[in-house]
């Protein structure tokens, strides 16, 4: 095994999720393939990503629907790295992304928590040269 490929995130609707991740966060739509009448294989990734991406998986039953927006029990569960925090923070705010507070300096880098369209919590982070990210 040499890298993490995809991380699934449960969404309410494929098209609204694509709209948010592509038009608001600026991700690229890597694939959108219809599997059957109700299911699609939808992958998005940050521009420049070489390995990992998000599989947007539409909830298929009430148990999955109950997890939309809270897949990690309220913790930050996704980490979006940037090489220019100020640029991307400003662009995302202008696009309507909800940040939970002001950016802060941590030993591992500059970080601010934001929510996706469903309320999942993410870190936007510019790692320090010695930090992980």
N, C-alpha and C positions, 0 to 999 in steps of 0.2 A: 504494500500500500504506500502510495507516495503523495497523496493530497486528498483533501476533503472536496468532494464534488458539488453536491447540492444540499441545501437545508430546506425542508418543507415548511411552509407557513400556511396555516389554514385561513382561507378567505371566504367572504360571503358570496362574492360574485367575481368571476374572472375579469370582466371588462372594467369594473370600477377599480379593481386592484391593479390592473395593467395601467390604467390612467394615472393612478397615484404614483406608482413606482417609476413609470417612464416620464410622465409630464411634470410631476412635482419633485420627486427625488432626483430625476435625471438619469435613471438607470437605462440600460439598453434592453430592448425586447429581443432575447436570444432565440426563443422558439415559442410557437403557439400552434400546436398540432391537435386537431380533433381526434379523440380516441373513439368516442361513441356519441350518441345523441346528447348526453349530459356532461361527459367528461372530456377535459382537454389537458394536454401536457404543456404547461406554460412556465417558461424559465425567463427570469430577468437577472441582470447583474449590473454592478456599477461599471461605468465606462473604464476601460483599461483592466478590468478583472481578467486574470488569466486562468483561474482554476475554479473558484467557488461561485455559486450563484444561488438564487432563491427559486424554489419550485413553488409556484402559487397553486395551492391545492384547495379547490372549492369544497366546503363542508358537504358531506354526503348523508349525514344523519343528525338527529338531535344532539347526540353526545359530542360530535365534532362541532356543531354550531355553538354549543355552550362554551367551547374553548376559544372561539374567535376573539382576538384582542387580549387574551390572558393565557397564552400558551406557556408562560414561565412563572405563573403564580404571582404576577406583579413585579417580578425582578426584571432588570434590564437583561435581555436575552440575545440581542443582536448588536454587533459592533461594526460601525461603518468608519473605516479609516480614511483619512484625508492627508494630503501633503500641504494643504493650505486651509487651516481651520477658519480663519476670518473670511476668506472668499466663499467657502461652501456654507458656512453658518449664515452669512448675509443672503446668499442666493436662496437657501432653503426657507429662511424667514420671509423673504419677499414672495415666495411661492405659497405661503400659507402654512408651512409646517409648524406644528405646535411644540415649542420647547418648554420644558418644565421649570427652567430657571436660567440664570445667567451662566455663561461659560466659566469654568474654573480651572485652575492649575492644579494638577496632581503630580506626584512623583513620576508617573508613567506618561504624562502628556497633558495637553489641553483637551477638555472634554465638556460636553453638554448633553443632557438627556433630552430626547425628543420622542414623540409618539407618531406611529404610522396612522393611517386612516381608521384603523380598528382599535387603537389604543395600546398596541404592543409597544413596549418601551425599548428604545435603542440608545446607544451612545454614539454620538459623532465625536471622533477622537483624532487628534493629530498627535501621534506617539512622540514622546521625547526620544532623543537619540539613544538613550540607555533603556527606555521602557519597552515593554512588549506591546504588540498590537497588530 
